[in-house]
Amino acid sequence: MSSEGKLALVTGATMPHGIGKAAALAIAADGADVVVTGFNHMEGAKAVAEEIKAMGRKSMAIRMNGRDYADVQKGFQTIKAEMGPVNILVNNAAQMRRMVTIAKTTIEDWDNEVKLCLNSAFYCIKEAWADMCANKWAASST
């Protein structure tokens, strides 16, 4: 199935050798326009967006705090207004760099990681779901 004519959102596509960047570039190579998000490393997200544009696809980088539902909602509003509805969603945002061992992981570090890895995925799915179903890229369920 081709991604031609679709709009993809890849969260956490900020690192020069990261999975998010690789996913964003692969989806763009398959024909989709791609929005990439970042929070702490926007220069990386902007570089990925520029690389996608150089491939002849539309792209933009937006700052979005996946830990904050209101910020995710705002991000999706911006994406929809500027690029259209999201058809493909890649929830890639993660941090886990400070978590070495259970003994050294603080409760704050753990809570932050859960918010970023789990809550952000749910928030993005919640925001993308209706448009993905309407465009037959997801199956709705009641």
N, C-alpha and C positions, 0 to 999 in steps of 0.2 A: 504494500500500500504506500503510495507516494505522499509526501508531505506538501507537495506543490499547492500553492495558494492558501496554505494554512498559516496561522499565527501560533507560535510556540512561546511559552514562558519558561525560562530556566532560572530557578533561584540559586543564589550562591555561585554564580559563574564569574568569580573574581580572581582566582589564582592562576598564575601563568602555566602551571602544569597540572591543573586540577581536573576532576571529573566533570564539573559543571561546564568549564570551557570546552572540553572535548565533546560533551553532549550538545552544547549550543552550536558548535561548528559542524558537527555531523548532521544535525537536523537542518541547518541552513544549506548544507551541501545536498540534502535530499529535496530542497525546494521551498522550505518554509521561511517566512520572515520570523525573526527571533527577538524577543525582549529578554534582557538579562537583568538580574537584580543583584545588588550588593548592599552592604550596610557600612561596614568598617573599611572596606577596600574599594571605594568607588573608582579609583583610577584603574584598577584591574577590570572592573565591569565595563568601563568606557572603552578600554583597549579591546576587549572581546567584541563589543558592539561595532567598533571601527573595522575589525577584522571581518566581521560578517558583512558589513556594507561593501568592503572591498571584493567580496564574493558576488556582488550584484543583488544582494537581498536587502530588504529594509530591516533596520534594527534600531534599538534604543536601549540605553542603560538607565535604570531608575533606582533611586535609593529607597529601600523598603525594609522596615524592621519587622521581620517575620514573627517576633515575639509579641507584637502589638496588633490586635485584630483591627483596630481603627486605622492603623497605618497600612495594613494589608488592603483594607477596603479602599482607602484613598489611592493606593498604588494601582489597583484594578480599575478604578474609575479613570485614572490617567491613561492607562494602557488602552482601555476601550475607546476613550475620546480621541487618542492620537493614532492608534494602530488598528482598532477593531477588537472583536471578542477573541478570547483565548480558546484555541482548539486543542492544543497540546500542552500539557503541564508536566514539567520535570521538577519535582521537589528535591533539591540537592543541598539546600542550606544546612550547614553543620559547622561546628567549631572544634570540639573535643581535643584541642591542642594542649590544654592545661591538665587534662585528666590522665595522670600517669598510673596511679594505683588507688585502690579504695581508701587506703590509709591517708593518702595525700589529697584526695578529692574532698573539698568542703561541700557542705550542704548547699551553699550559694552557687558553687560551680555546677553541681548536679541540677539544681532547679533551673539555672540558666540554660543548660544543655537540653533539658526536657522541653522547655519553652521553645527553643530554637528548632530542635529536630522533630518534635511531635506536634506541638501547637501550630507552628508555622505551616506544616504540611496540611493539617486540618483546615486552617484558615484559608489557605490558597485553594484547596479543593472546594471548600464551601463557596468561595467567590467565583470560581470557574464553572461550577457544576451546571447551573441553569443554561448558560450559553453552550457548553459542550453537549448537553442533551438536545438542545434546540437544533444544533448543527449535526446531530447524529454521530458525535464522537464520544458519547457516553450513553449508557442505558439508564433511563430514569426508573426509580422505584418508589412506590408510595408506602 
